[in-house]
């Protein structure tokens, strides 16, 4: 689901790459007032202190289905952009998605 949010896409993307869902990201960004990408670690720290890491991992574990849509490009937030994350086949890509673990942005 796409979120219409008052935050720059890169800021939300940084939270999602940190392992948080879009709604959890919105809560953390709102609570901390973070609006710039360099400040995302502060929002991540707040979310972890609120128990967000456990909730995020539990939510992530429930969503393990990989759907394949050949020759399709979707708009919106991504856990990992395909231009820097290549796979040998669609099945290999799905396996990589299912094996992905959240990491804090660098």
Secondary structure, DSSP 8 states (H G I E B T S, - for coil): -----SS-HHHHHHHHHTT--HHHHHHHHHHHT--SGGGHHHHHHHHHHTTHHHHHHHHHHH-------TT----S--SS-GGGS--SSHHHHHHHHHH-------
